[in-house]
């Protein structure tokens, strides 16, 4: 199957009219001996292959579909600046390039970026010439480097166990944007549910004597705010009253103006910058949403909220980490909600902003995670920290994200149970994220060996096979109370690292299940196995009955949404076909709490 190049607007939180999508066919070359730079490929590219951007060369939809490991590769294409964009500053955007990227325009290096999961951009105006432009990209993605955040990507080039086909190079949209010299670079929206306000932090680039920022906020077509501010500052902060004295606008978690999974209300906003004339206009949106913990529970908008999550690794058979179409993001969320889940933990992946956009629109909780590094070192600490700084910067405004997960199962911190240096790394990221974002919860080490954390997140696949009554009873008993759950070591791992203990934070069962059902009969694996759709439903119910009976759990995250390559433990097959009637899974989920 072939798909047209991804053409949807790639940055839904900051939209402008003047832009050009650069997805589609590019020239491409693997460079396994790293000789491209000395051979001036950046200036005179003569590449032998074609690739469909934004798909990694290992993916079928790239039309290269080559899984040969190569630490280096090159891209190039030509483009023209549309007439309506001429005379402005031209910004070149990359949604994500794994892992290091050097960007050249007309043979000159514009800049470089390190980090495989987040967006970056360059002002390429000084490098443009008359007529056609040449864009070249050099990529370094070290296959075996244990200091880079790689998550589930195999270091052998082959998929095996819980490790999947690697993603190298461009895997999200490449695009151009035209702006005035004076323009908004970013806008952050910070909601305050208790006071019914939103704080807007707008940042302006360029030189000016003074400037006016006009703000128009609407809710379901009704104008809520119309404001104009004159300033000389490049950082503009303003607080706006959204309830306007009407307390009932925010008093009910499923009504009023608040964002909630059951009622995902969003405010639309337009921001305009004016000097002597209009220099910039952007549209965006935000949600008025509060998350906090209290009395061992997670609250959304001051009401207890039981989370029914599913582990979602965000892989597709033909696109790997890149969804074939924007509609696929929406379809995944709709299928998940159809089965009675209210959110997902995006596992070992920073998801495309388009997925987050649909989660915002459809009312879907997201736990944001980052690919882990495999090993601990000062270099790895720096790489992971830099990635998280950019994640928070990019995704701060999405109301769907309620939790950040910087570590998973002690990956990259293998001695965290007793090593105070590695414990300090978890604390450093925990407090750094909290210092940048006060609107969300942070988990120090999802799975076990937790340090300071907002949620006690525990993993266990010790449910046993359906005929292993003794193991099942042990599993059910281990979930029954907080004391028993926190003492039941998994893989000889303790719940908290040495020197740390449970402080009353909510306990959520964040990985379990993994029931394998091989629909097509191919080889694959899971934690227990069934042979039919009816068997899958029965086994799911058996496991979830133990979760439902627990007196200590305030939510769960079932493994997992879809099959991924050799893993066949999804509720959906890899192609998203349900393995059983979704209504039967929903009936089981709906019965919990």
Secondary structure, DSSP 8 states (H G I E B T S, - for coil): -------S-S-TTSB-S-EEE--EEEEEEE-TT--TTTTTTTTS---SEEEEETS-TTSGGGT-------SEEEEEEEE---GGGTTSEEEEEES-EESEEEEEETTEEEEEEE-SSS-EEEE-GGG--SS-EEEEEEEE--TT-TTS--TTB-SSSS-BTTBB----EE-S-EEEEEE-SSEEEEEEEEEETTTTEEEEEEEEES--S-EEEEEEEEETTEEEEEEEEEES-SEEEEEEESSTT-GGGSSSTTSTTBEETTEE--EEEEEEEESSSEEEEEEEEE-B--EEEETTEEEETTEE--EEEEEE---BTTTBTS-SSHHHHHHHHHHHHHTT--EEEETT----HHHHHHHHHHT-EEEEE----SS--HHHHHHHHHHHHHHHHHHTT-TTEEEEE--BTTTT-TTTTT-HHHHHHHHHHHHHHHHH-SSSEEESSBBSSB-S-SEEEEE--TT--TT-HHHHHHHHHHTSSHHHHHHS-BTTB-SB-TT----S-EEEEEE-B-EE--TT----B-SEE-SSHHHHHHHHHHHHHHHHH-SSEEEEEEB-SB-BTTB---SB-TTS-BSS-HHHHHHHHHT--
